[in-house]
């Protein structure tokens, strides 16, 4: 019996923020995968090594966590005032699907550097030295991201002294501006608060009725108070991810929150929409020891936040969830704002399992509705490997 050789697809393996993934230029994908659909999903699943019932992704580029089971497709943009279109695919580890419902804020930091290095930006827009401003259209959520990418001698500068908790080594800082970050999700009508309330009573069968702030900003996110579900806000991954009952509880909260937000029409749909919404719990500042052994003092942060991604507690914080945190913190009366002490604020520093992160956002009321023009935070990015990724021709 004869077998066809593997296909080779040009690709770059990149870290962006506290995530990493496989980046492609749209034009480099096999023709059948250049359009959305089964062929594209099948290729990306095989590249990452999913679905894997062992949960290890040994036969692919994935790293067996939500932070490392990611793919990105970049192309030149045809939209006015934008340089590139950025499409993000969150690949399920143990199931055969790619979730296209949201953005990855961490990998957003790598989009500008990738676009520059792969000839997708007009050279006239790039300084030899200084900061290149890359205008990104985030195709999943139909939003603009502005990336400020450092340049040295006409190339992307990747090395530097910017430190990001959750990433072991320092690198060059990439500042990101998430413009008008209220996510325009189907069923939510583009509203920042799809229920019309800053805080809702969310009925969750088997859990109870929880106070919840449900917000569409950066990525749809459900915030609950840590003490309402038996936590302190200082938990690390092991405390949650080793507890099947806890994970089941969070998934139930996520599913009923998605239904309440109008993101799904039936509770059964939540299983096929793992990437969104996120669920997070918040608490007032307390001392704790981060996963690296670094001590985080209560006085170092405004509040504590722990968030789940793809069914597990995240080792740090998703970039899009950080946008949601910054946005909610800027709006008096949300659970996030109240955990930070209440009142008006334009920036917040929060504690997460790996350390701390600062995010800025300015909220204003227009015609009785809250809106945020942009949220700002810094990340870093680095090329880990570039060349070709291989996959069986049968995909």
Secondary structure by P-SEA (a helix, b strand, c coil): cccccbbbbbbbbbbcccbbbbbbcccccccccccccaaaaaaaaaaacccccccccccccccccccccbbbbbcccccccccbbbbbbbcccccccccccccccccccaaaaaaaaaccccccccccccbbbbbbcccccbbbbbbbbbbccccccccccccccccccccbbbbbbbccccccccccccccccccccccccccccccccbbbbbbcccbbbbbbccccccccccccccccccaaaaaaaaaaaaaaaaaaccccccccccccccccccbbbbcbbbbbcccccccccccccbbbbbbccccccccccaaaaaaaaaaaaccccaaaaaaccccccbbbbbccccbbbbbbbbbbcccbbbbccccbbbbbbbcccccccccccc
